[in-house]
Amino acid sequence: MFKIFKKKTSQSVSHEVIPEHIAIIMDGNGRWAKNKKMPRVKGHYQGMQTVKKITSHASQIGVKYLTVYAFSTENWSRPKDEVNYLMKLPVDFLASFLPDLMKNNIKVESIGFIEQLPDHTKEALYQVQDATKDNTGMKLIFALNYGGRKEIVAAVQLLAAAYKSNDISLDDIDEERFSQSLFTKNYPDPDLLIRTSGEERLSNFMLWQTSYSEFVFHKKLWPDFEPSDLDESIQIYQSRQRRFGGV
């Protein structure tokens, strides 16, 4: 779950262990806009520009997987105008982001209850996933319409159905098989989870997968988060000793 990064990046992370998988809870878009007396949607727009910067930097320093929490299953309860904007945002954002993704050899994938998204949102997502499917660099994973509890329930239902149809026995159900029933079955668990805005909670994000992740809570609001802040978070990660329950 680690990678030794040999190229020189910034002084804080050069010649150190780079987390293979970084997950980010991109929090603070609304507060950023409110502080600037702007509509909340302006914060979401600016947040997407931050995604571009952080994605490019993460790819350049050797991160293999970057998962960003873009829209939760609970976010549907937000004001209708805001939700509508968030569902339209990927259409323009992903199209404008595609040249950078291709230049940096980044592959886009997604996790969550994608089929429940509006057609135009799914189409934009599928188009960029198809365009980048042969890229071999970092995987950028959008968590869209994602909720950790619902993901776990869906995994349990999947295993129960397999048991009912006699495809598996009770003894076959272990942590590995359960993990393979989650949206994230093709990815390693996050080594580092970053949350911006100063809040210190998971908000239903990757509840199973972050059992042994290192957490870094950053005070900056997501639109203000810079590549240097990512470096700082990685430096904090590098200063810790991961024991995985051992000594």
BAFI-3210 file (N, C-alpha, C; in Angstrom, 3 decimals, decimal comma, padded with zeros to 6 digits):
// residues 247
n [1|2|3|4|5|6|7|8|9|10|11|12|13|14|15|16|17|18|19|20|21|22|23|24|25|26|27|28|29|30|31|32|33|34|35|36|37|38|39|40|41|42|43|44|45|46|47|48|49|50|51|52|53|54|55|56|57|58|59|60|61|62|63|64|65|66|67|68|69|70|71|72|73|74|75|76|77|78|79|80|81|82|83|84|85|86|87|88|89|90|91|92|93|94|95|96|97|98|99|100|101|102|103|104|105|106|107|108|109|110|111|112|113|114|115|116|117|118|119|120|121|122|123|124|125|126|127|128|129|130|131|132|133|134|135|136|137|138|139|140|141|142|143|144|145|146|147|148|149|150|151|152|153|154|155|156|157|158|159|160|161|162|163|164|165|166|167|168|169|170|171|172|173|174|175|176|177|178|179|180|181|182|183|184|185|186|187|188|189|190|191|192|193|194|195|196|197|198|199|200|201|202|203|204|205|206|207|208|209|210|211|212|213|214|215|216|217|218|219|220|221|222|223|224|225|226|227|228|229|230|231|232|233|234|235|236|237|238|239|240|241|242|243|244|245|246|247]
n.u [000,808|002,151|004,323|007,534|008,720|010,805|011,509|012,251|010,054|008,274|010,072|009,124|008,106|009,899|011,796|010,519|008,031|005,280|001,793|-000,092|-002,814|-004,935|-007,652|-010,157|-012,236|-013,974|-014,579|-016,347|-017,072|-019,521|-019,319|-017,070|-018,050|-020,064|-018,545|-017,449|-019,597|-021,062|-023,183|-023,913|-023,396|-021,264|-019,152|-019,030|-018,313|-015,762|-014,566|-014,323|-012,313|-010,222|-010,084|-008,961|-006,343|-005,301|-005,530|-003,767|-001,339|-001,161|-000,910|001,557|003,370|003,364|001,175|-001,082|-003,823|-006,546|-009,215|-012,136|-014,647|-017,445|-020,263|-022,711|-025,007|-026,656|-026,715|-028,809|-030,780|-030,297|-030,953|-033,085|-032,227|-029,488|-028,793|-029,543|-027,687|-025,311|-025,640|-025,465|-022,955|-020,800|-020,975|-019,948|-017,555|-016,080|-015,697|-014,064|-011,905|-010,838|-008,642|-006,399|-006,453|-005,863|-003,336|-001,869|-002,100|-004,157|-006,626|-010,098|-012,495|-015,403|-017,346|-020,205|-023,811|-024,357|-026,174|-028,487|-028,254|-029,028|-029,671|-028,076|-025,919|-024,815|-024,133|-022,114|-020,179|-019,709|-018,717|-016,216|-014,970|-014,831|-013,213|-010,798|-010,111|-007,997|-005,791|-002,881|-001,914|-002,314|-005,306|-008,240|-010,849|-014,185|-016,434|-019,674|-023,031|-022,724|-022,668|-021,471|-022,791|-025,004|-023,628|-022,449|-024,761|-025,742|-023,721|-024,049|-026,588|-025,974|-024,264|-026,025|-027,903|-026,288|-025,735|-028,307|-028,882|-027,229|-024,645|-022,539|-021,230|-021,840|-019,366|-017,764|-017,943|-016,017|-013,694|-012,297|-013,962|-016,174|-015,097|-014,715|-017,242|-017,912|-018,145|-015,561|-013,960|-011,939|-009,809|-007,068|-007,333|-007,684|-004,660|-004,256|-006,511|-007,930|-009,557|-011,021|-011,720|-011,776|-013,573|-014,065|-014,835|-016,194|-018,457|-020,015|-018,381|-016,596|-016,583|-015,913|-013,516|-011,651|-010,650|-008,019|-006,771|-004,752|-005,698|-005,971|-006,875|-007,637|-007,580|-008,191|-010,686|-012,134|-012,018|-009,804|-007,685|-004,448|-001,837|000,476|-000,650|-001,554|000,928|001,808|-000,021|000,684|003,234|002,682|001,442|003,649|005,143|004,062|003,667|002,436|000,623|-001,334|-002,848|-000,901|002,207]
n.v [-001,202|001,094|003,419|004,091|007,189|008,460|010,617|014,128|016,274|018,526|020,028|018,969|016,415|014,931|012,027|010,335|008,156|007,851|008,001|005,386|005,419|008,074|009,556|012,048|014,197|016,672|019,408|022,437|024,161|025,620|027,332|028,770|030,256|031,703|033,247|034,998|036,332|035,250|033,226|029,829|027,994|029,041|028,433|025,675|025,548|026,727|024,879|022,706|023,597|023,429|020,677|020,025|021,107|019,700|017,066|016,961|017,524|015,432|013,262|013,833|013,542|010,882|009,497|006,794|006,254|008,395|009,366|011,238|012,756|013,542|013,794|012,998|010,419|011,648|014,258|014,866|016,071|018,740|022,220|022,457|023,895|023,990|021,270|020,639|022,173|020,924|018,474|019,186|020,229|018,324|017,953|020,194|020,515|018,049|017,820|020,042|019,337|017,119|017,336|017,814|015,505|013,554|014,410|013,979|011,287|010,142|008,069|007,977|006,928|005,701|005,509|004,449|004,865|005,007|004,631|005,817|008,486|011,556|011,373|013,059|013,604|011,076|010,448|012,324|011,509|008,840|009,287|010,551|008,572|006,563|007,809|007,940|005,360|003,762|004,912|004,771|005,798|007,510|006,718|008,489|008,717|009,287|009,701|009,442|010,109|008,556|006,625|005,466|003,735|002,784|001,509|-000,614|-001,985|-002,729|-004,468|-006,508|-007,402|-008,398|-010,533|-012,058|-012,789|-014,369|-016,429|-017,429|-018,487|-020,596|-020,209|-019,510|-020,472|-020,030|-020,099|-019,138|-016,440|-013,866|-011,269|-010,586|-011,487|-009,907|-007,354|-007,540|-007,262|-004,664|-001,265|-000,484|-002,608|-002,993|-001,486|-000,555|-000,093|003,266|004,896|007,365|009,704|012,771|015,574|018,639|022,002|021,999|020,441|017,409|014,578|011,583|011,619|009,582|008,396|005,989|003,969|001,319|000,985|002,785|001,876|001,509|003,735|006,709|009,785|013,157|016,298|019,252|022,770|024,609|025,741|023,830|025,096|026,733|025,069|024,040|022,659|022,676|022,345|019,761|018,496|019,127|017,663|015,082|015,032|015,058|012,589|010,997|011,276|009,646|006,421|003,555|001,024|-000,908|-002,215|-003,620|-003,665]
n.w [000,000|-000,195|-001,874|-002,982|-003,719|-006,113|-007,673|-007,583|-005,950|-004,250|-001,556|000,814|000,345|-001,132|-001,990|-000,211|001,312|-000,659|-000,346|-001,735|-002,308|-002,046|-000,454|-000,568|001,233|000,053|001,416|002,195|000,131|-000,003|002,243|001,520|-000,642|000,679|002,446|000,669|-000,163|-002,266|-004,441|-003,430|-005,451|-006,835|-005,229|-005,561|-008,238|-008,140|-006,526|-008,242|-009,902|-008,178|-007,926|-010,392|-010,151|-007,935|-008,750|-010,954|-009,653|-007,775|-009,478|-010,642|-008,532|-007,960|-006,856|-006,973|-006,901|-006,637|-004,844|-004,846|-002,956|-004,315|-004,431|-002,170|-001,012|000,732|-000,067|-001,746|-000,321|-000,238|-001,241|-004,122|-006,422|-006,030|-006,072|-008,703|-010,085|-009,288|-010,509|-013,152|-013,343|-013,819|-016,598|-018,104|-016,713|-016,860|-019,599|-020,148|-018,641|-019,786|-021,756|-020,048|-018,516|-020,426|-021,222|-018,892|-018,646|-017,127|-015,733|-015,552|-013,228|-011,420|-008,385|-006,536|-006,459|-009,348|-011,442|-010,593|-011,034|-012,868|-016,423|-018,083|-016,460|-016,005|-018,645|-019,250|-017,441|-018,235|-020,791|-020,375|-018,933|-020,843|-022,740|-021,418|-020,836|-021,688|-020,614|-018,570|-016,248|-013,116|-011,319|-011,229|-009,139|-008,947|-006,383|-006,539|-005,811|-003,571|-000,607|002,424|004,291|002,820|000,809|002,217|003,052|000,533|-000,238|001,646|000,896|-001,633|-001,000|000,527|-001,390|-003,022|-001,259|-000,826|-003,310|-003,315|-004,221|-002,642|000,589|004,142|005,357|003,387|003,487|004,290|005,359|003,024|000,914|001,457|001,034|-001,687|-002,553|-002,486|-003,834|-004,238|-004,966|-006,816|-006,032|-003,845|-000,265|001,044|001,889|002,990|004,217|003,561|004,873|004,204|005,423|008,181|009,585|011,426|010,759|009,200|007,613|006,397|004,493|002,808|004,883|005,583|004,186|005,204|007,587|008,517|007,608|007,542|008,944|007,970|008,875|007,420|007,760|005,777|003,452|000,789|-001,897|-001,542|-001,213|-001,943|-004,118|-002,511|-000,016|-000,194|-000,314|002,271|003,793|003,039|004,062|006,801|006,977|006,317|008,589|010,449|012,041|010,766|012,201|011,982|013,940|015,242|017,145]
ca.u [000,000|003,035|005,183|008,670|008,774|012,220|011,730|012,151|008,834|008,536|011,040|008,493|007,735|010,870|012,509|009,764|006,961|004,071|000,641|-000,563|-004,209|-005,391|-009,079|-010,382|-013,574|-013,796|-015,584|-016,198|-017,423|-020,593|-018,811|-016,170|-018,890|-020,737|-017,553|-017,204|-020,913|-021,420|-024,083|-023,232|-022,949|-019,944|-018,191|-018,883|-017,542|-014,362|-014,083|-013,936|-011,008|-009,255|-009,935|-008,011|-004,985|-004,861|-005,389|-002,522|-000,199|-001,105|-000,383|002,968|004,223|003,390|-000,021|-001,654|-005,283|-007,069|-010,674|-012,706|-016,051|-018,052|-021,691|-023,129|-026,418|-027,392|-026,734|-030,074|-031,656|-029,945|-031,913|-033,238|-031,402|-028,102|-028,662|-029,595|-026,398|-024,305|-025,837|-025,055|-021,550|-019,881|-021,069|-018,958|-016,274|-015,339|-015,306|-012,930|-010,817|-010,358|-007,289|-005,408|-006,462|-005,145|-001,932|-001,239|-002,303|-005,006|-007,817|-011,231|-013,454|-016,394|-017,988|-021,461|-025,032|-024,272|-027,359|-029,562|-027,989|-029,714|-029,065|-027,016|-024,763|-024,218|-023,547|-020,851|-019,240|-019,357|-017,916|-014,828|-014,421|-014,511|-012,102|-009,554|-010,054|-006,712|-004,707|-002,228|-001,373|-003,127|-006,755|-009,039|-012,111|-015,225|-017,488|-020,881|-024,198|-022,073|-022,870|-020,816|-023,739|-025,765|-022,702|-022,328|-026,034|-025,793|-022,800|-024,705|-027,660|-025,333|-023,799|-027,207|-028,471|-025,392|-025,944|-029,644|-028,842|-026,245|-023,375|-021,527|-021,650|-021,544|-017,922|-017,102|-018,066|-014,977|-013,408|-011,882|-015,142|-017,000|-014,446|-014,927|-018,647|-018,058|-017,847|-014,116|-013,310|-010,777|-008,833|-006,584|-007,905|-006,913|-003,605|-004,421|-007,777|-007,849|-010,809|-010,796|-012,681|-011,660|-014,474|-013,341|-015,725|-016,161|-019,653|-020,517|-017,484|-015,662|-016,560|-015,180|-012,200|-010,725|-010,419|-006,625|-006,224|-004,328|-006,565|-005,439|-007,955|-007,033|-008,484|-008,582|-011,854|-011,664|-011,595|-008,517|-006,692|-003,432|-000,902|001,367|-001,403|-001,494|002,271|001,845|-000,784|001,499|004,343|002,129|001,279|004,970|005,706|003,368|003,988|001,205|000,825|-002,382|-003,255|000,252|003,021]
ca.v [000,000|002,240|003,544|004,976|008,163|008,736|011,905|015,275|017,065|019,643|019,650|018,259|015,036|014,266|010,859|009,779|007,229|008,516|007,108|004,851|005,816|009,209|009,876|013,419|014,752|018,055|020,136|023,872|024,974|026,552|028,352|029,619|031,196|032,579|034,205|035,973|036,874|034,693|032,065|028,584|027,288|029,568|027,656|024,367|025,757|026,932|023,602|021,867|024,068|022,854|019,268|019,979|021,355|018,640|015,852|017,064|017,440|014,077|012,401|014,138|013,103|009,436|008,872|005,851|006,341|009,579|009,303|012,491|012,630|014,616|013,958|011,901|010,040|012,591|015,591|015,106|016,872|020,156|022,966|021,888|024,612|023,585|019,894|020,690|022,688|019,888|017,418|019,715|020,628|017,391|018,030|021,167|020,324|016,901|018,114|020,969|018,678|015,976|017,490|017,629|014,088|012,818|014,830|013,376|009,832|009,820|007,281|008,355|005,891|006,226|004,593|004,980|004,400|005,839|004,470|006,662|009,873|011,991|010,857|013,926|013,455|009,775|010,492|013,058|010,661|007,688|009,748|010,778|007,270|005,862|008,498|007,732|003,957|003,149|005,590|003,838|006,511|007,559|006,588|009,499|008,037|010,174|009,095|010,190|009,445|007,528|006,636|004,298|002,794|002,129|000,607|-001,812|-002,710|-003,328|-005,606|-007,568|-007,937|-009,172|-011,786|-012,830|-013,363|-015,446|-017,539|-017,987|-019,258|-021,665|-019,915|-019,466|-020,941|-019,057|-020,113|-018,387|-014,998|-013,331|-009,863|-010,450|-011,595|-008,725|-006,241|-007,732|-006,959|-003,214|-000,495|-000,267|-003,919|-002,964|-000,530|-000,748|000,845|004,511|005,044|008,691|010,403|014,202|016,333|020,077|022,897|021,936|019,442|016,178|013,412|010,879|011,941|008,425|008,168|004,858|003,543|000,052|001,066|003,663|001,319|001,695|004,911|007,860|010,930|014,513|017,285|020,530|023,875|025,372|025,335|023,128|025,937|027,359|024,009|024,133|021,530|022,719|021,792|018,309|018,110|019,212|016,529|013,890|015,104|014,609|011,141|010,381|011,362|008,689|005,005|002,770|-000,250|-001,855|-002,985|-004,252|-002,845]
ca.w [000,000|-000,231|-003,036|-002,758|-004,807|-006,290|-008,317|-006,684|-006,115|-003,370|-000,539|001,918|000,043|-001,981|-001,461|000,914|000,955|-001,140|-000,229|-003,009|-002,495|-001,238|-000,570|-000,097|001,456|-000,414|002,192|002,390|-001,043|000,333|003,165|000,747|-001,390|001,640|002,944|-000,390|-000,514|-003,570|-004,359|-003,097|-006,655|-007,204|-004,458|-006,201|-009,466|-007,773|-006,010|-009,371|-010,371|-007,239|-008,308|-011,507|-009,660|-007,030|-009,557|-011,713|-008,739|-007,217|-010,532|-010,864|-007,423|-007,883|-006,284|-007,937|-006,845|-005,960|-004,774|-004,350|-002,552|-005,100|-004,139|-001,302|-001,084|001,578|-000,682|-002,444|000,541|-000,364|-002,068|-005,463|-007,386|-005,811|-006,562|-010,168|-010,549|-009,064|-011,502|-014,455|-013,282|-014,496|-018,058|-018,576|-016,036|-017,378|-020,981|-020,118|-017,919|-020,557|-022,306|-018,985|-018,143|-021,461|-021,165|-017,715|-018,694|-015,977|-016,034|-014,704|-012,870|-010,476|-007,454|-006,028|-007,123|-010,547|-012,287|-010,075|-011,411|-014,092|-017,649|-018,603|-015,577|-016,320|-019,986|-019,160|-016,714|-019,072|-021,923|-019,967|-018,561|-022,083|-023,397|-020,664|-020,396|-022,032|-019,908|-017,646|-015,100|-011,905|-011,440|-010,543|-008,857|-008,437|-005,573|-006,901|-005,230|-002,760|000,840|002,986|004,891|001,748|000,125|003,046|002,950|-000,806|-000,232|002,416|000,049|-002,697|-000,412|000,930|-002,612|-003,448|-000,320|-001,064|-004,558|-003,094|-004,886|-001,589|001,905|005,194|005,602|002,310|003,734|005,160|005,055|001,632|000,047|001,688|000,337|-003,116|-002,834|-002,380|-005,041|-004,317|-005,039|-007,711|-005,533|-002,478|000,703|001,131|002,890|003,583|003,987|003,863|004,857|004,312|006,096|009,633|010,167|011,746|010,722|007,920|006,829|005,649|003,355|002,831|006,280|005,666|003,555|005,934|008,924|008,909|006,933|008,335|008,701|008,113|008,777|007,033|008,075|004,591|002,684|-000,397|-003,015|-001,231|-001,030|-002,979|-004,159|-001,343|001,114|-000,368|000,116|003,729|004,314|002,821|005,014|008,084|006,809|006,338|009,942|011,308|011,900|010,623|012,905|011,585|015,105|015,878|018,057]
c.u [000,849|003,796|006,321|008,787|010,200|012,502|011,602|010,871|009,035|009,451|010,421|008,222|008,760|011,534|011,813|008,714|005,717|002,898|000,155|-001,964|-004,547|-006,872|-009,309|-011,868|-013,457|-014,858|-015,288|-016,550|-018,471|-020,124|-017,855|-016,973|-019,570|-019,787|-017,274|-018,497|-021,314|-022,454|-023,285|-022,686|-021,589|-018,847|-017,954|-018,078|-016,058|-013,754|-013,640|-012,604|-009,903|-009,026|-008,904|-006,576|-004,461|-004,667|-004,071|-001,311|-000,050|-000,519|001,120|003,875|004,152|002,245|-000,647|-003,178|-005,664|-008,589|-011,201|-014,200|-016,815|-019,517|-022,141|-024,606|-027,276|-027,529|-028,003|-031,016|-031,330|-030,982|-031,901|-032,331|-029,935|-027,861|-028,654|-028,270|-025,317|-024,428|-025,434|-023,559|-020,617|-019,879|-019,996|-017,582|-015,465|-014,881|-014,080|-011,695|-010,145|-008,964|-006,192|-005,314|-005,673|-003,652|-001,191|-001,482|-003,165|-006,268|-008,921|-012,143|-014,409|-016,899|-019,257|-022,639|-025,240|-025,548|-028,530|-029,370|-028,791|-028,955|-027,911|-025,754|-024,040|-023,507|-022,198|-019,782|-018,773|-018,474|-016,457|-014,180|-014,007|-013,294|-010,768|-009,307|-008,718|-005,529|-004,174|-001,646|-002,300|-004,604|-007,425|-010,441|-013,094|-016,239|-018,737|-022,113|-023,726|-022,417|-022,316|-021,769|-024,527|-024,881|-022,568|-023,599|-026,137|-024,883|-023,399|-025,806|-027,096|-024,874|-024,966|-027,850|-027,619|-025,538|-027,280|-029,666|-027,799|-024,941|-022,222|-022,113|-021,345|-020,048|-017,147|-017,086|-017,026|-014,696|-013,057|-013,081|-016,057|-016,421|-014,674|-016,371|-018,931|-017,765|-016,346|-013,328|-012,048|-009,658|-008,308|-007,275|-007,066|-005,843|-003,813|-005,785|-007,621|-009,254|-010,476|-011,895|-012,628|-012,599|-013,721|-014,310|-015,711|-017,345|-020,046|-019,664|-016,532|-015,478|-015,765|-013,722|-011,188|-010,403|-008,997|-005,967|-005,722|-005,204|-005,782|-006,589|-007,329|-008,036|-008,947|-009,876|-011,382|-011,271|-010,238|-007,383|-005,739|-002,569|000,063|000,674|-001,472|-000,130|002,380|001,119|-000,003|002,674|003,885|001,956|002,624|005,583|005,101|003,837|002,701|001,434|-000,209|-002,770|-002,112|000,988|003,920]
c.v [001,262|002,260|004,476|005,893|008,654|010,072|013,025|016,031|018,336|019,142|018,755|016,796|014,305|013,110|010,262|008,806|008,028|007,557|006,660|005,355|006,932|009,425|011,250|013,707|016,245|018,947|021,633|024,739|026,031|027,672|029,304|030,675|032,192|033,644|035,308|036,606|036,483|033,587|030,791|027,872|027,790|028,827|026,288|024,476|025,898|025,649|022,665|022,312|023,539|021,381|019,136|020,122|020,192|017,332|015,848|016,879|016,033|013,105|012,590|013,621|011,596|008,762|007,980|005,936|007,594|009,512|010,587|012,306|013,786|014,865|012,743|011,578|010,964|013,974|015,885|015,981|018,362|020,878|022,483|022,563|024,197|022,172|019,869|021,181|021,616|018,752|017,869|020,022|019,638|017,508|018,966|020,891|019,199|017,125|019,025|020,340|017,597|016,175|017,293|016,167|013,261|013,152|014,132|011,872|009,335|009,099|007,630|007,152|006,472|005,114|005,258|004,375|005,232|005,783|005,338|008,139|010,249|011,544|011,728|013,843|012,152|009,815|011,198|012,210|009,495|008,101|009,935|009,473|006,490|006,478|008,205|006,266|003,286|003,852|004,691|004,509|006,453|007,372|007,653|008,934|009,031|009,354|009,949|009,412|008,259|007,728|005,351|003,273|002,044|001,162|-000,705|-002,650|-003,412|-004,549|-006,790|-008,219|-008,819|-010,536|-012,676|-013,509|-014,530|-016,669|-018,232|-018,865|-020,374|-021,460|-019,840|-020,068|-019,862|-018,972|-019,349|-016,885|-014,575|-011,887|-009,667|-010,512|-010,389|-007,525|-006,321|-007,488|-005,460|-002,537|-000,434|-001,556|-003,925|-002,055|-000,935|000,238|002,121|004,443|006,326|009,243|011,846|014,777|017,807|020,737|022,840|020,963|018,126|015,009|012,830|011,202|010,812|008,096|007,009|004,304|002,256|000,240|001,879|003,156|001,570|002,859|005,922|009,043|012,226|015,476|018,658|021,659|024,653|024,836|024,768|024,049|026,612|026,349|023,986|022,865|021,506|022,183|020,269|017,790|018,104|018,023|015,228|013,865|014,655|013,095|010,431|010,364|010,332|007,263|004,203|001,376|-001,307|-002,782|-003,666|-003,287|-001,921]
c.w [000,000|-001,547|-002,660|-003,961|-004,950|-006,966|-007,306|-006,979|-005,320|-002,268|000,525|001,615|-000,818|-001,244|-000,244|000,395|000,565|-000,967|-001,604|-003,329|-001,513|-001,512|000,052|000,053|001,183|000,235|002,213|001,202|-000,717|001,240|002,461|-000,003|-000,453|002,162|001,939|-000,903|-001,937|-003,387|-004,090|-004,340|-007,129|-006,454|-005,072|-007,497|-009,144|-007,222|-007,117|-009,975|-009,464|-007,538|-009,426|-011,010|-008,833|-007,789|-010,311|-010,807|-008,171|-008,236|-010,698|-009,752|-007,183|-007,177|-007,359|-008,021|-006,064|-006,017|-004,166|-004,117|-003,176|-004,766|-003,344|-001,495|-000,231|000,942|-001,472|-001,627|000,489|-001,232|-003,520|-006,483|-007,267|-006,340|-008,088|-010,744|-010,425|-010,073|-012,911|-014,508|-013,987|-016,016|-018,609|-017,988|-016,666|-018,812|-021,015|-019,482|-018,767|-021,159|-021,264|-018,566|-019,156|-021,422|-020,034|-017,608|-017,534|-016,441|-015,051|-014,486|-011,830|-009,573|-006,939|-006,781|-008,385|-011,376|-011,825|-010,416|-012,653|-015,337|-018,133|-017,750|-015,874|-017,669|-019,973|-018,486|-017,576|-020,248|-021,535|-019,518|-019,811|-022,767|-022,719|-020,323|-020,696|-021,375|-018,801|-016,408|-013,897|-012,223|-010,586|-010,387|-008,253|-007,650|-005,751|-006,464|-004,389|-001,289|001,417|003,570|003,821|000,962|000,894|002,979|001,598|-000,892|000,519|001,588|-001,062|-002,182|000,000|-000,278|-003,110|-002,550|-000,586|-002,311|-004,514|-003,859|-003,892|-000,320|002,929|005,453|004,532|002,576|004,762|004,745|003,585|000,692|000,223|000,942|-001,165|-003,536|-002,774|-003,717|-005,305|-004,501|-005,896|-007,228|-004,161|-001,543|000,747|002,218|003,687|003,216|004,449|003,853|005,054|005,137|007,613|010,310|010,353|011,881|009,312|007,018|005,871|004,430|003,621|004,247|006,471|005,252|004,354|007,337|009,422|008,170|007,955|007,945|008,890|007,881|008,562|007,225|006,850|003,989|001,343|-001,551|-002,793|-001,110|-002,219|-003,023|-002,980|-000,096|001,019|000,071|001,637|004,357|004,160|003,789|006,402|008,067|006,946|007,735|010,890|011,036|011,880|011,206|012,541|012,736|015,822|016,789|017,251]
res [m|f|k|i|f|k|k|k|t|s|q|s|v|s|h|e|v|i|p|e|h|i|a|i|i|m|d|g|n|g|r|w|a|k|n|k|k|m|p|r|v|k|g|h|y|q|g|m|q|t|v|k|k|i|t|s|h|a|s|q|i|g|v|k|y|l|t|v|y|a|f|s|t|e|n|w|s|r|p|k|d|e|v|n|y|l|m|k|l|p|v|d|f|l|a|s|f|l|p|d|l|m|k|n|n|i|k|v|e|s|i|g|f|i|e|q|l|p|d|h|t|k|e|a|l|y|q|v|q|d|a|t|k|d|n|t|g|m|k|l|i|f|a|l|n|y|g|g|r|k|e|i|v|a|a|v|q|l|l|a|a|a|y|k|s|n|d|i|s|l|d|d|i|d|e|e|r|f|s|q|s|l|f|t|k|n|y|p|d|p|d|l|l|i|r|t|s|g|e|e|r|l|s|n|f|m|l|w|q|t|s|y|s|e|f|v|f|h|k|k|l|w|p|d|f|e|p|s|d|l|d|e|s|i|q|i|y|q|s|r|q|r|r|f|g|g|v]
***
